[in-house]
Amino acid sequence: HEHKEELRKAGHRKGISELEKLLNQRDELDVRIRELSNELERVGFWSSRDGGGIFPSFWITDNDPEIIDYNSSGS
């Protein structure tokens, strides 16, 4: 019985350490994503955030009648 309890404890410690490792990796990735996002913003790129696409800022065409016509044509 004592042996099984020790195995459980060891497994729990291992699981927690792996979880902490993964959470640290995620934190590092979040920091890098923010850095890249800020860099893209500085050079004039933006994201629609809907599909995660990144486009040059000169593609912002909210009021461009030709783009509106193109989008409504289904092409």
C-alpha positions as CSV (number, residue, x, y, z in Angstrom):
1,H,0.0,0.0,0.0
2,E,2.8,2.4,0.9
3,H,4.6,1.7,-2.4
4,K,1.5,2.6,-4.4
5,E,1.1,5.8,-2.5
6,E,4.7,6.8,-3.2
7,L,4.1,6.0,-6.9
8,R,1.0,8.2,-6.9
9,K,2.9,11.0,-5.3
10,A,5.8,10.7,-7.8
11,G,3.3,10.7,-10.7
12,H,1.5,13.8,-9.3
13,R,4.8,15.7,-8.9
14,K,5.8,14.7,-12.5
15,G,2.5,15.8,-13.9
16,I,2.6,19.1,-12.1
17,S,6.2,19.8,-13.3
18,E,5.1,19.0,-16.9
19,L,2.1,21.3,-16.6
20,E,4.3,24.1,-15.2
21,K,6.7,23.6,-18.1
22,L,3.9,23.8,-20.6
23,L,2.4,27.0,-19.0
24,N,5.9,28.6,-19.1
25,Q,6.2,27.8,-22.8
26,R,2.8,29.3,-23.4
27,D,3.8,32.5,-21.5
28,E,6.9,32.7,-23.7
29,L,4.9,32.3,-26.8
30,D,2.4,34.9,-25.7
31,V,5.3,37.4,-25.2
32,R,6.7,36.6,-28.6
33,I,3.3,37.0,-30.3
34,R,2.9,40.4,-28.7
35,E,6.4,41.4,-29.9
36,L,5.6,40.3,-33.4
37,S,2.2,42.0,-33.4
38,N,3.8,45.3,-32.2
39,E,6.4,45.0,-34.9
40,L,3.8,44.5,-37.6
41,E,1.8,47.4,-36.3
42,R,4.9,49.6,-36.5
43,V,5.5,48.7,-40.2
44,G,1.9,49.3,-41.1
45,F,0.2,45.9,-41.1
46,W,-3.0,45.1,-39.4
47,S,-5.1,41.9,-38.7
48,S,-8.8,41.4,-39.3
49,R,-8.7,39.2,-36.1
50,D,-11.6,37.2,-37.7
51,G,-9.5,34.8,-39.6
52,G,-6.1,35.7,-38.1
53,G,-5.0,37.1,-41.5
54,I,-2.4,39.8,-41.6
55,F,-2.6,42.4,-44.4
56,P,-0.8,45.5,-45.4
57,S,-2.5,48.6,-44.1
58,F,-3.1,50.0,-47.6
59,W,-5.6,47.1,-48.1
60,I,-8.0,48.8,-45.7
61,T,-10.7,49.7,-48.2
62,D,-13.8,50.2,-46.1
63,N,-15.1,53.0,-48.3
64,D,-13.6,52.0,-51.7
65,P,-16.5,51.5,-54.1
66,E,-14.6,49.2,-56.3
67,I,-13.8,46.8,-53.5
68,I,-17.4,47.0,-52.2
69,D,-18.6,46.1,-55.7
70,Y,-16.1,43.3,-56.0
71,N,-17.1,41.8,-52.6
72,S,-20.8,42.0,-53.4
73,S,-20.4,40.3,-56.8
74,G,-19.3,37.1,-55.1
75,S,-16.0,36.9,-56.9
